[in-house]
């Protein structure tokens, strides 16, 4: 009995030994920075006199002042509205295309299935900054092949970087890079569906379209929800695309998105306290929207899966 207990002791400790590196990394690089940002959001700098002497600048408790200032800032409100329109434009189109491509590839009617999957997924492997630079130069009328072709055909050159179309230009970059990832997730779920279900539906006289909409799509609903949540989170945190395009146009301000405003406050205005408060607001909004959507539709979809 004693020898058995001795053997069980190391076995009980083994999972914790394997988890320790991940826990330490999470605590050091995720939990600690988040906690420090929350701490900074409740602080402020108090300046005495001209703020030049020793002790003239002190960090003091600010309570909710930074949050009130962030939420009342018109630039922040406008950036939130802009991202809302961006999400309404981007997410439905991206999810629709990803589902369409996944269903077409799963049906077996697409020629060169492996090549098609790789071609659709490949843009996701391109970093957002590089993709934004590539598309940015494609948008510029002086160097864009689209503008050249339009001129050769006698058509007006599209001003894709104008204030009227800049939202579509930014959304197109995210669409180009995001469809592939969502398609792979949905395609993998489709491949896991037993072929007997489709065969049974065909025997009952169902068309390929009816099989796709009434058999396959309901089964992969959990995967659709997961990819939608991922897309929603990415939309709320859009930063790289507009920041990279900003030097190429005057129609993207330093506060075009909420995260761009955080960057400006922290690194241009040196107001880390306001930036921290805005970051916490963005994180809470992302959490509420994500879990709210999961609460709304997740129970039905995941219960159906079970």
C-alpha positions in Angstrom: 0.0 0.0 0.0 2.8 2.4 0.9 4.6 1.7 -2.4 1.4 2.3 -4.3 0.9 5.7 -2.7 4.5 6.6 -3.5 3.9 5.8 -7.2 0.6 7.8 -7.2 2.3 10.9 -5.7 4.4 11.8 -8.8 1.5 11.1 -11.0 -0.7 13.6 -9.2 2.0 16.2 -9.5 2.8 15.6 -13.2 -0.1 17.6 -14.6 0.8 20.6 -12.6 4.5 20.3 -13.6 3.4 20.4 -17.3 1.0 23.3 -16.7 3.5 25.4 -14.8 5.4 26.9 -17.9 2.1 27.9 -19.5 0.7 29.4 -16.3 3.9 31.4 -15.8 3.9 32.7 -19.4 0.2 33.6 -19.1 0.7 35.4 -15.8 3.8 37.3 -17.0 2.7 38.2 -20.5 -1.1 38.4 -20.2 -2.5 38.7 -16.7 0.1 41.1 -15.4 -0.1 43.6 -18.3 -3.9 43.5 -18.1 -3.8 44.1 -14.4 -1.4 46.9 -14.8 -3.5 48.5 -17.5 -6.5 48.4 -15.2 -4.4 49.9 -12.4 -3.3 52.8 -14.7 -6.9 53.5 -15.8 -7.6 54.6 -12.2 -4.6 56.9 -11.9 -3.7 60.3 -13.2 -0.8 62.8 -13.0 -1.2 65.8 -10.8 1.0 68.8 -11.8 2.0 71.4 -9.2 3.1 74.8 -10.4 4.9 74.7 -13.7 5.6 71.0 -13.3 9.4 71.5 -13.7 10.8 70.9 -10.2 11.3 67.7 -8.3 8.1 66.3 -7.1 6.1 68.7 -9.3 4.4 65.8 -11.0 2.8 63.1 -8.9 0.7 60.1 -9.7 -2.6 60.3 -7.9 -5.8 58.3 -7.6 -8.3 59.5 -10.3 -11.2 57.1 -9.7 -13.5 56.9 -12.7 -12.4 60.2 -14.2 -10.5 58.7 -17.0 -13.4 56.5 -17.9 -15.8 59.4 -17.9 -13.4 61.4 -20.1 -13.0 58.6 -22.6 -16.7 57.8 -22.9 -17.5 61.5 -23.4 -14.7 62.1 -25.9 -16.4 62.9 -29.3 -13.4 61.4 -31.1 -13.9 58.1 -29.3 -17.6 58.1 -30.0 -17.1 58.7 -33.7 -14.4 56.0 -33.9 -16.9 53.5 -32.3 -19.5 54.4 -34.8 -17.0 54.0 -37.6 -16.0 50.6 -36.5 -19.6 49.6 -36.1 -20.3 50.5 -39.8 -17.0 48.7 -40.7 -18.2 45.5 -38.9 -21.7 45.6 -40.5 -20.0 45.8 -43.9 -17.2 43.3 -43.3 -18.5 40.4 -41.1 -21.6 39.4 -43.1 -19.7 39.4 -46.4 -16.7 37.6 -45.0 -18.8 34.9 -43.3 -21.0 34.5 -46.4 -18.0 34.1 -48.8 -16.3 31.7 -46.3 -19.4 29.5 -46.1 -19.9 29.6 -49.9 -16.4 28.5 -50.6 -16.5 25.8 -47.9 -19.7 24.4 -49.3 -18.4 24.4 -52.9 -15.2 22.7 -52.0 -17.0 20.2 -49.9 -19.4 19.3 -52.7 -16.5 18.0 -54.8 -17.5 20.0 -57.8 -14.6 22.5 -57.6 -11.7 21.5 -59.8 -8.3 21.3 -58.2 -9.6 21.1 -54.7 -6.2 21.2 -52.9 -5.1 24.1 -55.1 -8.3 26.0 -54.5 -8.1 25.5 -50.8 -4.6 26.8 -50.7 -5.3 29.7 -53.0 -8.2 30.9 -50.8 -6.3 30.4 -47.5 -3.0 31.9 -48.7 -4.0 35.6 -48.2 -4.5 34.8 -44.4 -0.8 33.9 -44.2 0.2 37.4 -45.4 0.8 39.8 -42.4 -1.8 42.5 -42.1 0.8 45.3 -42.5 2.2 43.8 -45.8 -1.3 43.2 -47.1 -2.3 46.8 -46.3 0.8 48.1 -48.1 0.1 46.0 -51.2 -3.5 47.1 -51.4 -2.6 50.7 -50.5 -0.5 51.0 -53.6 -3.2 49.2 -55.6 -5.6 51.9 -54.5 -3.4 54.9 -55.4 -4.4 56.2 -58.8 -0.8 57.0 -59.9 0.5 53.5 -59.5 -2.7 51.4 -59.5 -3.2 48.9 -62.4 -6.9 49.3 -61.8 -6.7 53.0 -62.6 -4.5 52.3 -65.7 -7.0 49.8 -67.0 -9.9 52.2 -66.4 -8.0 54.9 -68.3 -7.3 52.6 -71.2 -11.0 51.7 -71.4 -12.0 55.4 -71.2 -13.6 54.9 -67.7 -13.2 57.3 -64.8 -10.4 56.3 -62.4 -11.9 55.0 -59.1 -10.9 57.1 -56.1 -10.7 54.3 -53.6 -8.9 56.3 -51.0 -11.4 59.1 -51.0 -13.6 59.8 -48.0 -16.5 58.2 -49.7 -14.9 54.8 -50.3 -12.2 54.6 -47.6 -14.3 52.4 -45.4 -14.8 50.0 -48.2 -11.0 50.1 -49.0 -10.1 49.1 -45.4 -12.8 46.5 -45.2 -11.6 44.9 -48.5 -8.1 44.3 -47.0 -9.6 42.5 -44.0 -12.0 40.6 -46.2 -9.1 39.4 -48.5 -7.2 38.1 -45.5 -10.0 36.8 -43.3 -12.1 34.7 -45.7 -9.5 32.0 -45.9 -9.2 31.3 -42.2 -13.0 31.1 -41.8 -13.3 28.9 -44.9 -10.8 26.4 -43.5 -12.6 26.1 -40.2 -16.0 25.6 -41.9 -14.5 23.2 -44.5 -13.0 21.1 -41.8 -16.3 20.9 -40.0 -18.1 20.0 -43.2 -15.6 17.1 -43.9 -16.5 15.7 -40.4 -20.2 15.2 -41.4 -20.9 11.6 -42.1 -21.5 11.0 -45.9 -24.5 8.8 -45.0 -26.5 11.9 -44.1 -26.0 13.5 -47.6 -26.7 10.2 -49.3 -30.0 9.7 -47.3 -31.1 13.2 -48.3 -30.3 12.5 -52.0 -32.4 9.3 -51.8 -35.3 11.4 -50.5 -35.0 13.6 -53.5 -33.2 16.6 -52.0 -31.1 18.7 -54.4 -27.5 19.7 -53.6 -28.7 23.2 -52.6 -31.2 21.7 -50.2 -28.6 19.4 -48.7 -26.3 22.3 -48.2 -28.8 24.6 -46.5 -30.9 22.0 -44.6 -28.4 19.4 -43.7 -24.9 20.7 -43.7 -25.3 24.3 -42.5 -27.4 23.4 -39.4 -24.8 20.7 -38.4 -21.8 23.1 -38.6 -23.7 25.9 -36.7 -21.2 25.7 -33.8 -18.3 26.4 -36.2 -20.3 29.2 -37.7 -20.8 30.8 -34.3 -17.1 30.4 -33.4 -15.9 32.0 -36.6 -18.4 34.8 -36.2 -17.2 35.5 -32.7 -13.6 35.5 -33.9 -14.5 37.9 -36.7 -16.4 40.1 -34.3 -13.4 40.4 -32.0 -11.0 41.1 -34.9 -13.4 43.8 -36.1 -13.5 45.6 -32.8 -9.7 45.5 -32.6 -9.0 46.7 -36.2 -5.7 48.7 -36.1 -3.1 47.5 -38.6 -5.0 48.2 -41.8 -6.0 51.8 -41.3 -2.7 52.7 -39.5 -0.7 51.4 -42.5 -3.0 53.2 -45.0 -2.9 56.5 -43.1 0.3 57.8 -44.7 -1.2 57.3 -48.1 -4.4 59.3 -47.6 -5.7 62.3 -45.6 -9.0 60.6 -45.0 -7.8 58.4 -42.1 -7.3 60.3 -38.9 -5.2 59.3 -35.9 -8.5 58.4 -34.1 -10.1 56.6 -37.0 -10.6 53.5 -34.8 -10.7 53.1 -31.0 -7.4 51.3 -30.9 -5.8 54.1 -33.0 -7.0 56.6 -30.4 -5.4 54.5 -27.7 -2.1 54.5 -29.6 -2.3 58.2 -30.1 -3.1 59.0 -26.5 -0.4 56.6 -25.2 2.5 57.3 -27.5 1.9 60.7 -29.1 0.2 62.6 -26.2 1.9 60.6 -23.5 -1.4 60.1 -21.7 -1.1 56.5 -20.7 -3.9 56.8 -18.1 -6.5 57.8 -20.6 -5.2 55.2 -23.0 -5.5 52.5 -20.4 -9.1 53.5 -19.6 -10.0 53.4 -23.2 -8.3 50.0 -23.6 -10.3 48.6 -20.7 -13.6 50.0 -22.2 -12.7 48.3 -25.6 -11.9 45.0 -23.8 -15.2 45.1 -21.8 -17.2 45.9 -24.9 -15.6 43.0 -26.8 -16.3 40.7 -23.9 -19.9 41.8 -23.6 -20.6 41.5 -27.3 -18.9 38.2 -27.7 -20.6 36.5 -24.7 -23.9 38.2 -25.5 -23.9 36.7 -28.9 -22.9 33.3 -27.5 -25.7 33.6 -25.0 -28.2 34.5 -27.7 -27.5 31.8 -30.2 -24.9 29.4 -28.7 -27.3 27.4 -26.5 -29.5 26.4 -29.4 -26.5 25.6 -31.7 -24.4 23.7 -29.2 -27.4 22.0 -27.8 -28.2 20.8 -31.3 -24.7 19.5 -31.7 -25.1 17.5 -28.5 
